[in-house]
Amino acid sequence: CYDQSANVPLIVRAPGTTTSGSVITQPVSSADICPTILNLLDHKTPAGIHGQSMHELLSGKTDGWRPDVFIQNRPIKFTDEKMERCVVTDRWKLILNQERPPELYDRTAEFKDRDNLYSVADKAIINDLYARLERWGKFVKDALVEELIKMYRG
């Protein structure tokens, strides 16, 4: 869930939609790629697809873009590390792991994913991130999200 692994560059060229040299800073997900391609080809996105088309975002319209994305991390099977889930907003990243304590990072900080602010952060921020993660977990029917929230929130 750390930026070193999860922050993957994506270059899109869509004549008539993208502007040369433009950069998008809103959080997007790999799940958004399929709906975006289908939308650019004037096809409907099938039901059950979790992503959303980036067409408007690619054309510079940031209003209405979703406020968060989620990461499901499953470590390679040769490690003892446990699975984790993460919610990412423009400002914050909350990581919940089956083994490690919760982690909260300020995405605007100079050094990304370095200073865990979970124990000192405003509880309203943490509660908001837990609520987002819980809603998403129910939407995608991810039982691990519920398990992790119970583990750390009681």
DABEL-V96629 format. One record per residue. RES is the residue in one small letter. NEAR is the number of other C-alpha atoms within 10 Angstrom. Layout:
res->RES near->NEAR
res->RES near->NEAR
This chain:
res->c near->22
res->y near->15
res->d near->11
res->q near->9
res->s near->7
res->a near->12
res->n near->12
res->v near->10
res->p near->6
res->l near->9
res->i near->7
res->v near->12
res->r near->10
res->a near->14
res->p near->9
res->g near->8
res->t near->15
res->t near->17
res->t near->14
res->s near->10
res->g near->5
res->s near->11
res->v near->11
res->i near->12
res->t near->9
res->q near->15
res->p near->16
res->v near->24
res->s near->18
res->s near->13
res->a near->15
res->d near->16
res->i near->17
res->c near->18
res->p near->21
res->t near->22
res->i near->16
res->l near->15
res->n near->16
res->l near->17
res->l near->9
res->d near->9
res->h near->11
res->k near->11
res->t near->17
res->p near->10
res->a near->6
res->g near->7
res->i near->12
res->h near->14
res->g near->17
res->q near->19
res->s near->20
res->m near->22
res->h near->20
res->e near->15
res->l near->19
res->l near->19
res->s near->15
res->g near->15
res->k near->11
res->t near->14
res->d near->8
res->g near->8
res->w near->15
res->r near->12
res->p near->13
res->d near->20
res->v near->21
res->f near->22
res->i near->17
res->q near->15
res->n near->16
res->r near->12
res->p near->12
res->i near->10
res->k near->8
res->f near->6
res->t near->7
res->d near->9
res->e near->14
res->k near->14
res->m near->16
res->e near->21
res->r near->21
res->c near->23
res->v near->23
res->v near->24
res->t near->19
res->d near->14
res->r near->13
res->w near->17
res->k near->25
res->l near->24
res->i near->26
res->l near->24
res->n near->22
res->q near->16
res->e near->12
res->r near->11
res->p near->12
res->p near->20
res->e near->18
res->l near->26
res->y near->22
res->d near->22
res->r near->16
res->t near->10
res->a near->12
res->e near->8
res->f near->10
res->k near->15
res->d near->18
res->r near->13
res->d near->12
res->n near->16
res->l near->15
res->y near->18
res->s near->11
res->v near->8
res->a near->13
res->d near->10
res->k near->11
res->a near->9
res->i near->14
res->i near->17
res->n near->12
res->d near->11
res->l near->22
res->y near->21
res->a near->14
res->r near->18
res->l near->26
res->e near->17
res->r near->14
res->w near->17
res->g near->17
res->k near->12
res->f near->10
res->v near->12
res->k near->11
res->d near->14
res->a near->10
res->l near->17
res->v near->24
res->e near->15
res->e near->12
res->l near->21
res->i near->17
res->k near->10
res->m near->14
res->y near->13
res->r near->8
res->g near->7
